[in-house]
Amino acid sequence: MTNPQTYPQPAVELAGFVDDYLYGCEPVADCGVCAALARELAEARGAKEHGKAYTAAKEIRNHPHPVKRRP
């Protein structure tokens, strides 16, 4: 009879391209909301809180900015 493992495995480290896909975003330079979210993203990634990091990156990607019109 085999003994199945009954405890969790160590966390899986994602490859670099997967990190770029999940956390890749471009905050707008003069936007305070984007700057705050970028700090939150950096802190969450540093603490390896992947859910919070993904949420911050998603908010940066989805944050609306008015389109500047040319005169």
N, C-alpha and C positions, 0 to 999 in steps of 0.2 A: 504494500500500500504506500502511495506517495504522500508526502506532507506538503499540502499547498501553502504558499506564503500567505500569511494573514495580516501583514502590515504593509503600509504604503511604500511605494518605491520612491527614491529621490526624485526631485524635480527634474524635468527634461529641459535642457538648455536648447533654445531655438537657434537655428542657423542664422547668419547675418542677413540674408535676403528675406527671411521670414520676419525678422525684426523690422527691417525697412518697410515691409508691406503692412505690418500691424501698426507701427508707430510713426511711419513717415508722414510728415505734415510740414507745411510752410507757414509759420505765423506771419501776419502782416506787420511790418516794421513799426508803424505809429499807432498800433491798436493796443490799448491797455488790457483788454480782455484776453487777447492772444498772448500777450506777454505773461500775464498771470497763469494762463493755462500751460504755457511753455515751461514755466518754473515748476508747476505742479507735475508735468510730465517728467521733467528731469529728476525731481525728488522721488517720484514713484518708481522710475527705472532704477535709480540708485538703491532704493530699498527693496528692489525685486518684487514690487507689488504690481504684477502684470495687468490685473484687471483695472486698477486705477490708471495705469499708464495708458492702456488702450482707450479708456474713456476720455482722458484728457486729449489724446491725439485725435480722436473722433470729433470732439468738440471744436478743436482748432480747425479741422477740415471743414466742418459744417457751419462755422461761425459766419454769418452774413456780413458782407461789406458792400457799401454802395459802389457802383461802377462810376469811375470818374469820366465825365464826358469832355471831349475836346471842344473848345469854343469855335 
